[in-house]
Amino acid sequence: MIRPEDRLIVALDVDKIEDAVGLVRTMAPLGITHFKVGLNLFTRAGPAAVEAVHQAGGRVFLDLKFHDIPNTVAGAVQAASRMGVWMTNVHIPGGSAMMRAALSGRGKDLLLIGVTVLTSMAEKDLTELGVRHPVEAQVLSLAKLAQAAGLSGVVASAREAVAIRRVCGEGFLIVTPGIRPKDKAVDDQQRTGTPGEAIRAGADYLVVGRPILEAPDPAAVARRIIEECAELKVKDAT
């Protein structure tokens, strides 16, 4: 069982290490220890950002979405593993050989997951890329490919989580970004869901950035997400 506070991965989508550390410390009293270091912060600050989060007591999901030739990705995953990150990811369309190479560079404690279809993409975006399948069919195809290659799970929206859980079974991680409250203004995320919708659909972890970062009281928003996750699990138990 995953504790409600451990289901929330706070995205440290900020420009400075100091701001990232401040968020880690703000979330600590809520028991939140999982944080995403993505392209923005990592490109600006590099491995020092990961080290700073570790020193502040957080665990890092290094969200760099590796997608390159197998040898290069294997080296990148090995470097991530040496940094002591908790989880990192690759783009599944890089292929089975790339994913197997990535696994060969992984330390035993590193979770390696695959990105299916970005939550900022809709049907028309896949069509533009020459993909003729509906979004859910494409996500499921990629999830099965990732599972067959040996990855620990996938990144996918709440809208596809039910189908992934049905096809890939329990124990295969589903990490869900694009989490938005019902009253959130439209942004660049296309396939979104509320925390409750994502958990009910089968998501294990929720990656939340802007709804927390842009809030007047980030801790209050994080607390409400945790409470929503906890309430759903209590209902499931009864």
N, C-alpha and C positions, 0 to 999 in steps of 0.2 A: 504494500500500500504506500502511495506517495502522500505525504502530508500536504494539506492545502497550501501552506506557505511555500512549500518546495515546488509546487506546480507553476508558480509565477516566476518567469524569467524577465527581469527588468532590463530593457534595452538601453544601454548607455550611449545613446546617439547624441553625444555632445562633442564639443571641439577640444576641450582641455581635460587633461588628467585630473586636475583639481576638482573640476565639476563632476567627473565620474566618481571620484572618491567620496565627494560630498553626498552623492546619491546613495552609494553603498552604505554610508554611515546613517543616512536618513532612514533607510529600509531595515537596518539591523534590529531595532527594537521590535519590529514586526516578525522577526524570525526569518526574513527573506535573505537567502544566501546565493541565489543563482542570478547571474548577470550576463548580458550579451555584450561582447565587444565586437563591433562590426567594422565595415570598411572605412567609415568616416573617422572614427577615433583611432583605429589601428594605422591608417595611412598617415595621420597627423603625428601620432606618438609612438607607433611601433610596439615592440614587446614590452616596453616600459609601462604601457597602459595595462597589460595583463598582470605584470608584476605588482603594480599599484593596487589593483583590485584584490589580488591574492593577499597582499599585506594588510588590506583593510578588512579581511575576513571573508571575502566573497569567492565563489567558484565561477569560472569563466566558460561560457559558451562562445567560442571563437567562430564568429559567423562571417567567414571570408569566401564561402561558396567556391571552393577550388574547382577549376575546370581547365585542364591542360593535358598534355601527353602523360601517359602513365608514370614515367620516371620522374617527371617534374612534380606531379601530385604526390607521389610517394615521399619525396623529399620534403614537401611542404607539410604533410601530415606528420612526418617524423619530427620536424622542427616544432610543430604545435604540441606534440606529445612531450617534447623536452621542456617546453614552457610550463607543463603541468596543467594544461587546460582540462576541464571536465568533459567538454564535448566540442566537436567541430563538424564541418559539413563539406560535401562535394556536390557538384551538379550531376545528377544521374545521367543526363544526356551525354556526358563524357564517355559513357560506355562501360561494359562489364570489365574489360581489361584495366581501365583506369581505376574503377572501384576496387578491384582486387589488389592493384598496386598500392592504393591508398591504405588498405587494410594491412599490407605488409610493412608499412611504415608506422603503424599505430602501436603505442604502448598498451599494455594489458588493461590499464585503467581508463583509457580514453574511449568515449562513446563516439562512433562515427556514423553520421546520418546523411541521407541524401535529399537534395532539393528536387521536388517534383516540378510543379509549375508555380512561378512566383504569384503571390496573392495580389499583385498589382495588375495581373493579366486577366483578360476576359476572352470570350470566344473569338472575337474579331482579331485579337492579337495573335492567337494561335493560327488563325487563317492566314494572316499576313506573313507568318513564318513558314507557311506551307504545310502546317499540321491540319489534317482533315478530320481528326477525331474531335468529339465534344470534349470539353475540359475534364469532366469526371473520368471519361474513358482514358484520356491521356495520362491523368494522374495515377489511375489504377495500374496502367501498363508500366509506368515508371516505378511505382511502389513495388510491384512484383519483381521487376528487374533488380531493384536494390536489395530486396530480401533474398533473392537467389544468389546474389553476389556476396552476401554475408553481412551487410550493413545492419546496424542496430535499430534503424528506423528511418523515418522520413520527415521532411518539412512539408506540410500541406495545410490548406485552409479548412476551417470548420465544416464547410459545405461538402467536402469529400471524406471527412473523417469516418463517418458511418460505413461507407463502402470499403475504405481501407481496412478498418477493423474487421469487417465481415470476411474479407478476402485474405488478409494477412494474419489474422488471429491475435490473441492476447500475447503480450510480451514483446510485440513489435512496436517500438515507440512512435508516437505521432506528436510532433512538435508543431504548434499552430500559431502563426503570426496573424496579422490582420485583425486583431481583437479590438472591437470598438463597442462602446455603449450604444444603446438604441438611439439616443439623441445626439450622437456625434455628427458634426458637419462632414460633408463629403470631402474626401481627399484623394490621394492617388491609389489608395487600396480599393480593389474592385470586389474581391471575394472575401467579405468580412463576416464576423459573427460576434455575438456577445460572449463573455466568459462562460455563462451558463450553457449557451448553445454549443460551444466548443467542447465542454466537459461532457455534456449529455451525448454528444456525437461520438465520443471515444477518445478525445485528445488527452494526452498525458501531461503535456507542458504547454503553457500559454506564454508567448513572447509579446510583451506589451511595452511600447515606447511612448509615442506622442500623447495618448490619453493620460499617462502618468506625468511625463516630462512637462507638458504644457499646462498642467493643472495648477491652480493657486496653492493647493495643498497636495503635493504628490503622495505623501504618506496616506492621506485619507482615501485617495483613489485606490491605492494598492491594498489598503485594508478592506475596502468594499469588495474587491476582486477575491481576496482570500476568503472572506465571509461567504461569498456566493459559492465558491468551490466547496467550502466546508458544509454549507447547507445542502448542497446537492448530494454529497456523500452520505450525510445523515439520512436523507430521504431514501437513498439507495439501500442503506442498511436496514431500514424499517420496511 
